[in-house]
Amino acid sequence: MAKILFLVLGLLLAYWILKGYRRKAGKDGQPPQTGGEEDMVRCAQCGVHLPRSESLTTGGQFFCSPEHQRLHQKPS
């Protein structure tokens, strides 16, 4: 009878440990939350795509760097 009691207690202990491990693994496995989606724009000079917040804007056109902004505005 004591063997059965120890077996049941051992199984309950194993279940309790695995349940706690699963709960912890579930929290760690979630992807980090981002601030949301952001529009991508295309550089008018070279065509590379970049986030709108990282671009430079002149006359409704977007540029990836001050160099490309300057080159695009330069008269040909």
Backbone atoms as SQL, in Angstrom:
CREATE TABLE atoms (id INTEGER PRIMARY KEY, chain TEXT, resi INTEGER, resn TEXT, atom TEXT, x REAL, y REAL, z REAL);
INSERT INTO atoms VALUES
  (1, 'A', 1, 'MET', 'N', 0.828, -1.203, 0.000),
  (2, 'A', 1, 'MET', 'CA', 0.000, 0.000, 0.000),
  (3, 'A', 1, 'MET', 'C', 0.866, 1.258, 0.000),
  (4, 'A', 2, 'ALA', 'N', 1.958, 1.236, 0.740),
  (5, 'A', 2, 'ALA', 'CA', 2.863, 2.380, 0.800),
  (6, 'A', 2, 'ALA', 'C', 3.515, 2.609, -0.560),
  (7, 'A', 3, 'LYS', 'N', 3.801, 1.541, -1.297),
  (8, 'A', 3, 'LYS', 'CA', 4.412, 1.674, -2.613),
  (9, 'A', 3, 'LYS', 'C', 3.472, 2.398, -3.578),
  (10, 'A', 4, 'ILE', 'N', 2.210, 2.084, -3.513),
  (11, 'A', 4, 'ILE', 'CA', 1.222, 2.732, -4.380),
  (12, 'A', 4, 'ILE', 'C', 1.103, 4.210, -4.027),
  (13, 'A', 5, 'LEU', 'N', 1.111, 4.520, -2.732),
  (14, 'A', 5, 'LEU', 'CA', 1.024, 5.903, -2.284),
  (15, 'A', 5, 'LEU', 'C', 2.236, 6.704, -2.773),
  (16, 'A', 6, 'PHE', 'N', 3.432, 6.146, -2.657),
  (17, 'A', 6, 'PHE', 'CA', 4.639, 6.817, -3.141),
  (18, 'A', 6, 'PHE', 'C', 4.613, 6.988, -4.665),
  (19, 'A', 7, 'LEU', 'N', 4.103, 6.007, -5.357),
  (20, 'A', 7, 'LEU', 'CA', 3.991, 6.086, -6.807),
  (21, 'A', 7, 'LEU', 'C', 3.041, 7.214, -7.214),
  (22, 'A', 8, 'VAL', 'N', 1.898, 7.309, -6.566),
  (23, 'A', 8, 'VAL', 'CA', 0.928, 8.372, -6.863),
  (24, 'A', 8, 'VAL', 'C', 1.530, 9.739, -6.521),
  (25, 'A', 9, 'LEU', 'N', 2.197, 9.872, -5.387),
  (26, 'A', 9, 'LEU', 'CA', 2.827, 11.138, -5.017),
  (27, 'A', 9, 'LEU', 'C', 3.937, 11.515, -6.010),
  (28, 'A', 10, 'GLY', 'N', 4.705, 10.530, -6.459),
  (29, 'A', 10, 'GLY', 'CA', 5.758, 10.778, -7.447),
  (30, 'A', 10, 'GLY', 'C', 5.191, 11.262, -8.770),
  (31, 'A', 11, 'LEU', 'N', 4.102, 10.652, -9.198),
  (32, 'A', 11, 'LEU', 'CA', 3.460, 11.074, -10.436),
  (33, 'A', 11, 'LEU', 'C', 2.894, 12.486, -10.317),
  (34, 'A', 12, 'LEU', 'N', 2.290, 12.793, -9.188),
  (35, 'A', 12, 'LEU', 'CA', 1.766, 14.146, -8.966),
  (36, 'A', 12, 'LEU', 'C', 2.889, 15.179, -8.950),
  (37, 'A', 13, 'LEU', 'N', 4.005, 14.837, -8.327),
  (38, 'A', 13, 'LEU', 'CA', 5.154, 15.734, -8.283),
  (39, 'A', 13, 'LEU', 'C', 5.700, 15.968, -9.696),
  (40, 'A', 14, 'ALA', 'N', 5.816, 14.911, -10.487),
  (41, 'A', 14, 'ALA', 'CA', 6.297, 15.037, -11.861),
  (42, 'A', 14, 'ALA', 'C', 5.332, 15.898, -12.683),
  (43, 'A', 15, 'TYR', 'N', 4.054, 15.695, -12.523),
  (44, 'A', 15, 'TYR', 'CA', 3.049, 16.490, -13.230),
  (45, 'A', 15, 'TYR', 'C', 3.167, 17.965, -12.851),
  (46, 'A', 16, 'TRP', 'N', 3.333, 18.243, -11.577),
  (47, 'A', 16, 'TRP', 'CA', 3.429, 19.615, -11.087),
  (48, 'A', 16, 'TRP', 'C', 4.681, 20.301, -11.652),
  (49, 'A', 17, 'ILE', 'N', 5.796, 19.589, -11.682),
  (50, 'A', 17, 'ILE', 'CA', 7.038, 20.149, -12.215),
  (51, 'A', 17, 'ILE', 'C', 6.904, 20.423, -13.718),
  (52, 'A', 18, 'LEU', 'N', 6.362, 19.474, -14.469),
  (53, 'A', 18, 'LEU', 'CA', 6.204, 19.652, -15.908),
  (54, 'A', 18, 'LEU', 'C', 5.225, 20.783, -16.241),
  (55, 'A', 19, 'LYS', 'N', 4.194, 20.905, -15.453),
  (56, 'A', 19, 'LYS', 'CA', 3.219, 21.973, -15.669),
  (57, 'A', 19, 'LYS', 'C', 3.881, 23.339, -15.479),
  (58, 'A', 20, 'GLY', 'N', 4.694, 23.480, -14.453),
  (59, 'A', 20, 'GLY', 'CA', 5.415, 24.735, -14.217),
  (60, 'A', 20, 'GLY', 'C', 6.423, 25.022, -15.322),
  (61, 'A', 21, 'TYR', 'N', 7.093, 23.994, -15.803),
  (62, 'A', 21, 'TYR', 'CA', 8.062, 24.156, -16.883),
  (63, 'A', 21, 'TYR', 'C', 7.370, 24.605, -18.172),
  (64, 'A', 22, 'ARG', 'N', 6.225, 24.003, -18.476),
  (65, 'A', 22, 'ARG', 'CA', 5.481, 24.381, -19.675),
  (66, 'A', 22, 'ARG', 'C', 5.021, 25.832, -19.612),
  (67, 'A', 23, 'ARG', 'N', 4.556, 26.236, -18.453),
  (68, 'A', 23, 'ARG', 'CA', 4.075, 27.601, -18.278),
  (69, 'A', 23, 'ARG', 'C', 5.215, 28.592, -18.508),
  (70, 'A', 24, 'LYS', 'N', 6.393, 28.283, -17.968),
  (71, 'A', 24, 'LYS', 'CA', 7.547, 29.154, -18.124),
  (72, 'A', 24, 'LYS', 'C', 8.004, 29.160, -19.578),
  (73, 'A', 25, 'ALA', 'N', 8.050, 28.016, -20.219),
  (74, 'A', 25, 'ALA', 'CA', 8.484, 27.921, -21.618),
  (75, 'A', 25, 'ALA', 'C', 7.509, 28.658, -22.530),
  (76, 'A', 26, 'GLY', 'N', 6.247, 28.660, -22.210),
  (77, 'A', 26, 'GLY', 'CA', 5.254, 29.364, -23.023),
  (78, 'A', 26, 'GLY', 'C', 5.463, 30.863, -22.999),
  (79, 'A', 27, 'LYS', 'N', 5.850, 31.402, -21.866),
  (80, 'A', 27, 'LYS', 'CA', 6.096, 32.836, -21.756),
  (81, 'A', 27, 'LYS', 'C', 7.364, 33.221, -22.494),
  (82, 'A', 28, 'ASP', 'N', 8.403, 32.417, -22.406),
  (83, 'A', 28, 'ASP', 'CA', 9.671, 32.715, -23.056),
  (84, 'A', 28, 'ASP', 'C', 9.579, 32.545, -24.562),
  (85, 'A', 29, 'GLY', 'N', 8.689, 31.687, -25.038),
  (86, 'A', 29, 'GLY', 'CA', 8.593, 31.396, -26.455),
  (87, 'A', 29, 'GLY', 'C', 7.805, 32.415, -27.256),
  (88, 'A', 30, 'GLN', 'N', 7.174, 33.376, -26.595),
  (89, 'A', 30, 'GLN', 'CA', 6.378, 34.359, -27.306),
  (90, 'A', 30, 'GLN', 'C', 7.285, 35.363, -28.003),
  (91, 'A', 31, 'PRO', 'N', 6.958, 35.755, -29.216),
  (92, 'A', 31, 'PRO', 'CA', 7.786, 36.744, -29.906),
  (93, 'A', 31, 'PRO', 'C', 7.662, 38.101, -29.230),
  (94, 'A', 32, 'PRO', 'N', 8.701, 38.905, -29.288),
  (95, 'A', 32, 'PRO', 'CA', 8.613, 40.227, -28.658),
  (96, 'A', 32, 'PRO', 'C', 7.602, 41.089, -29.388),
  (97, 'A', 33, 'GLN', 'N', 6.902, 41.892, -28.630),
  (98, 'A', 33, 'GLN', 'CA', 5.886, 42.748, -29.229),
  (99, 'A', 33, 'GLN', 'C', 6.554, 43.973, -29.826),
  (100, 'A', 34, 'THR', 'N', 6.170, 44.295, -31.036),
  (101, 'A', 34, 'THR', 'CA', 6.740, 45.452, -31.713),
  (102, 'A', 34, 'THR', 'C', 5.794, 46.631, -31.598),
  (103, 'A', 35, 'GLY', 'N', 6.261, 47.768, -32.002),
  (104, 'A', 35, 'GLY', 'CA', 5.471, 48.981, -31.939),
  (105, 'A', 35, 'GLY', 'C', 4.446, 49.077, -33.049),
  (106, 'A', 36, 'GLY', 'N', 4.342, 48.074, -33.874),
  (107, 'A', 36, 'GLY', 'CA', 3.380, 48.089, -34.965),
  (108, 'A', 36, 'GLY', 'C', 4.095, 48.109, -36.303),
  (109, 'A', 37, 'GLU', 'N', 3.312, 48.100, -37.342),
  (110, 'A', 37, 'GLU', 'CA', 3.875, 48.106, -38.678),
  (111, 'A', 37, 'GLU', 'C', 4.221, 49.528, -39.087),
  (112, 'A', 38, 'GLU', 'N', 5.186, 49.622, -40.004),
  (113, 'A', 38, 'GLU', 'CA', 5.600, 50.927, -40.487),
  (114, 'A', 38, 'GLU', 'C', 5.648, 50.882, -42.016),
  (115, 'A', 39, 'ASP', 'N', 5.281, 51.984, -42.639),
  (116, 'A', 39, 'ASP', 'CA', 5.316, 52.066, -44.098),
  (117, 'A', 39, 'ASP', 'C', 6.757, 52.042, -44.593),
  (118, 'A', 40, 'MET', 'N', 6.952, 51.353, -45.717),
  (119, 'A', 40, 'MET', 'CA', 8.250, 51.340, -46.380),
  (120, 'A', 40, 'MET', 'C', 8.161, 52.283, -47.576),
  (121, 'A', 41, 'VAL', 'N', 9.233, 53.026, -47.806),
  (122, 'A', 41, 'VAL', 'CA', 9.290, 53.954, -48.935),
  (123, 'A', 41, 'VAL', 'C', 10.512, 53.630, -49.780),
  (124, 'A', 42, 'ARG', 'N', 10.528, 54.132, -50.992),
  (125, 'A', 42, 'ARG', 'CA', 11.615, 53.840, -51.927),
  (126, 'A', 42, 'ARG', 'C', 12.427, 55.106, -52.170),
  (127, 'A', 43, 'CYS', 'N', 13.745, 54.982, -52.110),
  (128, 'A', 43, 'CYS', 'CA', 14.640, 56.104, -52.381),
  (129, 'A', 43, 'CYS', 'C', 14.472, 56.512, -53.842),
  (130, 'A', 44, 'ALA', 'N', 14.269, 57.815, -54.089),
  (131, 'A', 44, 'ALA', 'CA', 14.073, 58.316, -55.451),
  (132, 'A', 44, 'ALA', 'C', 15.360, 58.243, -56.265),
  (133, 'A', 45, 'GLN', 'N', 16.506, 58.146, -55.619),
  (134, 'A', 45, 'GLN', 'CA', 17.782, 58.121, -56.334),
  (135, 'A', 45, 'GLN', 'C', 18.225, 56.697, -56.676),
  (136, 'A', 46, 'CYS', 'N', 18.283, 55.807, -55.679),
  (137, 'A', 46, 'CYS', 'CA', 18.844, 54.466, -55.913),
  (138, 'A', 46, 'CYS', 'C', 17.796, 53.351, -55.905),
  (139, 'A', 47, 'GLY', 'N', 16.596, 53.617, -55.373),
  (140, 'A', 47, 'GLY', 'CA', 15.531, 52.620, -55.396),
  (141, 'A', 47, 'GLY', 'C', 15.488, 51.685, -54.203),
  (142, 'A', 48, 'VAL', 'N', 16.381, 51.864, -53.240),
  (143, 'A', 48, 'VAL', 'CA', 16.363, 50.991, -52.063),
  (144, 'A', 48, 'VAL', 'C', 15.140, 51.308, -51.208),
  (145, 'A', 49, 'HIS', 'N', 14.566, 50.272, -50.589),
  (146, 'A', 49, 'HIS', 'CA', 13.406, 50.452, -49.712),
  (147, 'A', 49, 'HIS', 'C', 13.874, 50.576, -48.272),
  (148, 'A', 50, 'LEU', 'N', 13.258, 51.503, -47.537),
  (149, 'A', 50, 'LEU', 'CA', 13.601, 51.713, -46.136),
  (150, 'A', 50, 'LEU', 'C', 12.369, 52.206, -45.383),
  (151, 'A', 51, 'PRO', 'N', 12.363, 52.074, -44.044),
  (152, 'A', 51, 'PRO', 'CA', 11.217, 52.564, -43.261),
  (153, 'A', 51, 'PRO', 'C', 11.063, 54.074, -43.419),
  (154, 'A', 52, 'ARG', 'N', 9.839, 54.518, -43.435),
  (155, 'A', 52, 'ARG', 'CA', 9.557, 55.943, -43.619),
  (156, 'A', 52, 'ARG', 'C', 10.246, 56.798, -42.550),
  (157, 'A', 53, 'SER', 'N', 10.320, 56.296, -41.308),
  (158, 'A', 53, 'SER', 'CA', 10.918, 57.074, -40.224),
  (159, 'A', 53, 'SER', 'C', 12.423, 57.264, -40.405),
  (160, 'A', 54, 'GLU', 'N', 13.068, 56.433, -41.218),
  (161, 'A', 54, 'GLU', 'CA', 14.512, 56.545, -41.439),
  (162, 'A', 54, 'GLU', 'C', 14.844, 57.298, -42.726),
  (163, 'A', 55, 'SER', 'N', 13.834, 57.700, -43.470),
  (164, 'A', 55, 'SER', 'CA', 14.073, 58.349, -44.750),
  (165, 'A', 55, 'SER', 'C', 14.135, 59.868, -44.597),
  (166, 'A', 56, 'LEU', 'N', 14.704, 60.506, -45.609),
  (167, 'A', 56, 'LEU', 'CA', 14.717, 61.961, -45.710),
  (168, 'A', 56, 'LEU', 'C', 13.713, 62.334, -46.794),
  (169, 'A', 57, 'THR', 'N', 12.912, 63.361, -46.544),
  (170, 'A', 57, 'THR', 'CA', 11.861, 63.738, -47.489),
  (171, 'A', 57, 'THR', 'C', 12.108, 65.142, -48.021),
  (172, 'A', 58, 'THR', 'N', 12.009, 65.266, -49.334),
  (173, 'A', 58, 'THR', 'CA', 12.115, 66.567, -49.990),
  (174, 'A', 58, 'THR', 'C', 11.139, 66.582, -51.154),
  (175, 'A', 59, 'GLY', 'N', 10.243, 67.540, -51.142),
  (176, 'A', 59, 'GLY', 'CA', 9.298, 67.689, -52.242),
  (177, 'A', 59, 'GLY', 'C', 8.453, 66.451, -52.490),
  (178, 'A', 60, 'GLY', 'N', 8.101, 65.740, -51.436),
  (179, 'A', 60, 'GLY', 'CA', 7.269, 64.553, -51.572),
  (180, 'A', 60, 'GLY', 'C', 8.025, 63.312, -52.018),
  (181, 'A', 61, 'GLN', 'N', 9.340, 63.411, -52.165),
  (182, 'A', 61, 'GLN', 'CA', 10.160, 62.267, -52.538),
  (183, 'A', 61, 'GLN', 'C', 10.993, 61.833, -51.339),
  (184, 'A', 62, 'PHE', 'N', 11.313, 60.551, -51.291),
  (185, 'A', 62, 'PHE', 'CA', 12.040, 59.990, -50.165),
  (186, 'A', 62, 'PHE', 'C', 13.454, 59.613, -50.602),
  (187, 'A', 63, 'PHE', 'N', 14.398, 59.764, -49.667),
  (188, 'A', 63, 'PHE', 'CA', 15.796, 59.448, -49.931),
  (189, 'A', 63, 'PHE', 'C', 16.376, 58.666, -48.760),
  (190, 'A', 64, 'CYS', 'N', 17.344, 57.802, -49.094),
  (191, 'A', 64, 'CYS', 'CA', 17.937, 56.957, -48.054),
  (192, 'A', 64, 'CYS', 'C', 19.105, 57.646, -47.354),
  (193, 'A', 65, 'SER', 'N', 19.673, 58.680, -47.952),
  (194, 'A', 65, 'SER', 'CA', 20.816, 59.365, -47.340),
  (195, 'A', 65, 'SER', 'C', 20.862, 60.817, -47.815),
  (196, 'A', 66, 'PRO', 'N', 21.579, 61.660, -47.062),
  (197, 'A', 66, 'PRO', 'CA', 21.726, 63.052, -47.500),
  (198, 'A', 66, 'PRO', 'C', 22.452, 63.144, -48.848),
  (199, 'A', 67, 'GLU', 'N', 23.373, 62.224, -49.111),
  (200, 'A', 67, 'GLU', 'CA', 24.103, 62.193, -50.378),
  (201, 'A', 67, 'GLU', 'C', 23.139, 62.002, -51.554),
  (202, 'A', 68, 'HIS', 'N', 22.226, 61.059, -51.443),
  (203, 'A', 68, 'HIS', 'CA', 21.262, 60.819, -52.526),
  (204, 'A', 68, 'HIS', 'C', 20.267, 61.963, -52.648),
  (205, 'A', 69, 'GLN', 'N', 19.947, 62.564, -51.533),
  (206, 'A', 69, 'GLN', 'CA', 19.051, 63.726, -51.567),
  (207, 'A', 69, 'GLN', 'C', 19.730, 64.866, -52.340),
  (208, 'A', 70, 'ARG', 'N', 20.994, 65.093, -52.060),
  (209, 'A', 70, 'ARG', 'CA', 21.756, 66.150, -52.723),
  (210, 'A', 70, 'ARG', 'C', 21.931, 65.849, -54.217),
  (211, 'A', 71, 'LEU', 'N', 22.258, 64.599, -54.555),
  (212, 'A', 71, 'LEU', 'CA', 22.470, 64.220, -55.951),
  (213, 'A', 71, 'LEU', 'C', 21.188, 64.357, -56.779),
  (214, 'A', 72, 'HIS', 'N', 20.066, 64.050, -56.179),
  (215, 'A', 72, 'HIS', 'CA', 18.792, 64.114, -56.899),
  (216, 'A', 72, 'HIS', 'C', 18.376, 65.567, -57.163),
  (217, 'A', 73, 'GLN', 'N', 18.700, 66.457, -56.243),
  (218, 'A', 73, 'GLN', 'CA', 18.314, 67.858, -56.379),
  (219, 'A', 73, 'GLN', 'C', 19.267, 68.623, -57.295),
  (220, 'A', 74, 'LYS', 'N', 20.458, 68.095, -57.525),
  (221, 'A', 74, 'LYS', 'CA', 21.460, 68.754, -58.351),
  (222, 'A', 74, 'LYS', 'C', 20.970, 68.813, -59.794),
  (223, 'A', 75, 'PRO', 'N', 21.010, 70.018, -60.424),
  (224, 'A', 75, 'PRO', 'CA', 20.567, 70.106, -61.822),
  (225, 'A', 75, 'PRO', 'C', 21.502, 69.316, -62.733),
  (226, 'A', 76, 'SER', 'N', 20.909, 68.634, -63.711),
  (227, 'A', 76, 'SER', 'CA', 21.704, 67.777, -64.612),
  (228, 'A', 76, 'SER', 'C', 22.326, 68.554, -65.727);
